[in-house]
């Protein structure tokens, strides 16, 4: 069974799901640059026919922007918007499901095991493992930990622990995990240390990788990526995810 979405299908209409093995689910976690703050263009806001998102009510619907609903008045285009279609095109026989669990303005402490956002993300993932297969997670966070030396100097250790816990709790010990660099424009003192931590994890923790933010411009606030940057960033996340999946398949 495949998902067939009519062009007339409303963006909020629950989609028909394929069989479990052909429904590949990805977790989108982190803070505002994962949730997305890029401006949505209504004229081009159309979903890929095989990319769905989990909405606030827990229904699978076409993945139009914004994918997230953490802060409805400002939620916009995020990396998931570029990520989903690339993954779907790489696997034409499956449907892609995105679980948008990122929340703006949140520190890593809320994302480690025991933190409210970690537990919420695990709950959403487990509930939907009945319908599909968790194939990976994409992560963008660190802005909120880049002002306090205690936080950014311990970032690598804490995020490594979270990745291990997440894989254990989902029963997916080899789940690919792709992390995105903080923007080049982001100038808080700990930003370089956070980015170094991401690359350190990619060298030490199996099945992890880093998506580069090189050359991606910000909105005027110099904190958030703009819509074009977010879509390109999502494609970079997807390239790293596909690379990890290819490496796993060749083992």
N, C-alpha and C positions, 0 to 999 in steps of 0.2 A: 504494500500500500504506500502511496506517495501523497504528499500534500499538494493539492491543486488549489491555488488561490485565484479566484476570479478577479479581473481588474476592478470590478465593482465592489469587491469585498471591503467593507468598512474596516478602518485601521484598528478598531477596538473589538472586532468580531472574533470569537474564539475559533481557532483553526483546528482542522482535523489532523491528528498526529499519525505518523507512520508507525510501523512496528518498532518495538523498543530498540533493536539493534541498528536501526537506520535513523535513529534520532540522537544526534550527537550534541551534548550539552556542554557549555562553557560558562564558568563563573567569572563575572566581572566585579572585581573588588578593589577597594582603596578609598581615596578621597575625591575631591572635586574634579581633578583632571581626568579621572576615570569616569565619574558620573557625567562629565561633560558640561561645559559652559559656552560652547560655540553657538553662534546664532543659527537658528533653524530657518531654512528657506522653504516656505510652504510649496513653492512651485516645483521643487525637486525632491520633496520629502516623500519618496516612494520606497516601499519595502522590497527587498529581493524576494522572489517567489518561494525560496527555500530557507529563509532566515526568519525565525520567530523570536519573540521576547516574552518573558514572564511578566505579566502586568501586576499592578498593585493588589488586585483581587486574587492573584494566583492562577490566572488563565493564560494560556499560550495564544498570543495574537501576533499579527504581522509586525515586523521590527521597524516601525517608523520612528523618527526622532520626535521628542527625546526618548531614549531607551530607559533612562532612569527617572525616578520620581521623588528623589530625596528632598529636593527643594523645588516644588512645582513652578514657582514664579521665575526661577532662574535656570532650571535644568535645560540643557541643550544638547548640541552635538558633542559626542565623546568618541574615544577610539573604537568602541564597539561598532560604531557606524561604518568604519572602514574595515574592521576585522571580520565581521560576519560574512559579508559577500565574498571576500577572498577565500575564506575557508570553504564556503559553499561551492564556489567554482572549482576548488581543488578536489572536492568529493561530490561529483554530480549525482551520485546515487543515494545521497543522504539529505536529511533536513537538519539544519543547525538551529539549536536553541540557546539563547543568551539569557543568563540569569543576572539581571542588573542589581547588584547588591552594594555598590559603592555609596558612600555618604560624604558629602562635602564637609571640610573642616575637622576631620577626625584624625586623632593620633594613632600610632601603631598599637598603643596600649589597649585600644578597644578592638583591635583585630587579632590579638594573640588569644590562644585558648583560654576560655573563661571570660573574655571580654564580650560585651553584648553583641557587637557586630560580627565577631567570629561565630558566635553561637547561632546567630540569625542566618548567616550565610550557610553554615553547615546544615541547619534545619531545612532551608529552602532546597539545597542540593539533595539531601537525603529523600525528601518528599518526591522529588522529580526523578530520582534514580529508579523509581517504579515505572516510569514512562520512557526513559532514555538512558544513555550511557554517558557518564561524565568523562569528557575527553581532555580537559585542561582548564587552567585558570590564567587570567591575565590581571596584572596588579599594577596600580599606579598610586603611590603614596610616598610621603616623606617630607613634603613641604611643612607639615605640622610638627615634624620632629627636628627641623633644621635650625632652630634658634637656641635650643638648650643643649650644651655639650654632653650632658649625661645621656640625653636621648640619641643624638646622632652618633656619638662614639660607641654606643651599644647596639646600633641599628642592625648591623650584620648578624650578630648573635641572636637578637630577638626575632628578626624576620626568618632566619634559618630555622629556628625552633617552630615558628608558625607554619612554615611549609611542611615540616615533618609531621606536625600534629594534624594538619588539614588532610594530608594524604592518608594518615592512619584512620582518622575519623570517617573518611569517605570510603575506606576500603580500597583505595587506589594508590598503592605504594610507589608507583612509577608515573603518576600523573604529571604531565608537562606543566611547568609553571614559568610564565614569561613576565618579566618585570620591566617597567619603562623608566628611563632616566628622567630626572627632574629637568625642566627646561634650562637651556643655556642662559636665558634671560633672568632666571630666578637667582637672586643675589644674597639670600640669607647666609650667614656664616657657615652653617653646617651642610649646605647643599652639595659641595664637592665631596664631602665625607660620605653622605648618603649615596651618591652615585658610585663612589669607590666601593661601598658596601655591596651594592647590587652586583657589580662585576666580580667582587670577591666570592659572593654566593654562587654565581654562574661557574666559577672555576672549581668550587669545592663541593657543591651539592648536585648530584646527578639530575638530569632531566630539567635543568633550569637554564634560562637564557635571558639576555637583556636586549630590549628594543631601544635603539638610539634615538635621541631627541635632537640630534645635530641639525642645525639649520631650520628648525621649526619655530616660526614667530609666535609671539604672544598677542593677546588682546591688549588694549590700552592699560589694563591694570598691572601688567607685567607679572602676573601670577598664573593666569590661565591661558592655555593654548587656544587659538582661534579655531573656527570651524574647519577651515581648510587644513590647518596643522593637525587637528584631531583625526581627520579622515586619513591623512597620510601616516600619522602615528599608528593608527589601527592597522594599516597595511604592513607596517614594519613589525608590529606585534604578530600579525598573521604569518609573515615570512619566518620569524623565529619559531613560532609554534609548529609550522609545517616542517621546518628543519629538525626540530626535536622529535616529531612523530616519525619522520623518515629514518632518523638514527635508531629509534626504538624498533622499527620494523626490520631493520637490517641486522639486528643482534641475533 
